[in-house]
């Protein structure tokens, strides 16, 4: 009997448990659907947050680039061009500056070539003049030597060591050297 009572109780509890499972409370359904929606919205929010962070990083990068290019623009405007210009025309301005620089450089090269040619000519003239000065100094030294030799010859003639003919012959040779 005891067994029968336990069996009946067990059978009644299985039926009662089955009935509870069979009926779903509408509040539970609403909670389950709200939980699913919450999970889905959280995932979307995470995605949007990541996109926002990505956009923030891109904006930071763009801001840095903008600051860098604005600095270049300001430097060119203040130090090179010296007036405000349209940044879209920067390439045209740079090309014109490059052309001007190249023309100036070619003029300087031409001037340098002309000056170096002039220097070569002046150096050649200087060398000729220097050789003339050296020849004149040599000639002057030769004259001094000849004058001294003539004085010695005259002294020898006056002392009657040499004859008038010897004196005249040696004097003629010395004067030919001059």
URVENJO-V980052 format. One record per backbone hydrogen bond with DSSP energy under -0.5 kcal/mol. NH is the residue of the N-H (numbers start at 0). CO is the residue of the C=O. Records with the same first field share a line. If there is no record, write none. Layout:
BEGIN
NH: CO, CO
END
This chain:
BEGIN
4: 0
5: 1
6: 2
7: 3
8: 4
9: 5
10: 6
11: 7
12: 8
13: 9
14: 10
15: 11
16: 12
17: 13
18: 14
19: 15
20: 16
21: 17
22: 18
23: 21
24: 22
27: 24
28: 24
29: 25
30: 26
31: 27
32: 28
33: 29
34: 30
35: 31
36: 32
37: 33
38: 34
39: 35
40: 36
41: 37
42: 38
43: 39
44: 40
45: 41
46: 42
47: 43
48: 44
49: 45
50: 46
51: 47
52: 48
53: 49
54: 50
55: 51
56: 52
57: 53
58: 54
59: 55
60: 56
61: 57
62: 58
63: 59
64: 60
65: 61
66: 62
67: 63
68: 64
69: 65
70: 66
71: 67
72: 68
73: 69
74: 70
75: 71
76: 72
77: 73
78: 74
79: 74, 75
80: 75
81: 75, 76
86: 84
88: 85
89: 86
92: 88
93: 89
94: 90
95: 91
96: 92
97: 93
98: 94
99: 95
100: 96
101: 97
102: 98
103: 99
104: 100
105: 101
106: 102
107: 103
108: 104
109: 105
110: 106
111: 107
112: 108
113: 109
114: 110
115: 111
116: 112
117: 113
118: 114
119: 115
120: 116
121: 117
122: 118
123: 119
124: 120
125: 121
126: 122
127: 123
128: 124
129: 125
130: 126
131: 127
132: 128
133: 129
134: 130
135: 131
136: 132
137: 133
138: 134
139: 135
140: 136
141: 137
142: 138
143: 139
144: 140
145: 141
146: 142
147: 143
148: 144
149: 145
150: 146
151: 147
152: 148
153: 149
154: 150
155: 151
156: 152
157: 153
158: 154
159: 156
160: 155
161: 155
166: 162
167: 163
168: 164
169: 165
170: 166
171: 167
172: 168
173: 169
174: 170
175: 171
176: 172
177: 173
END
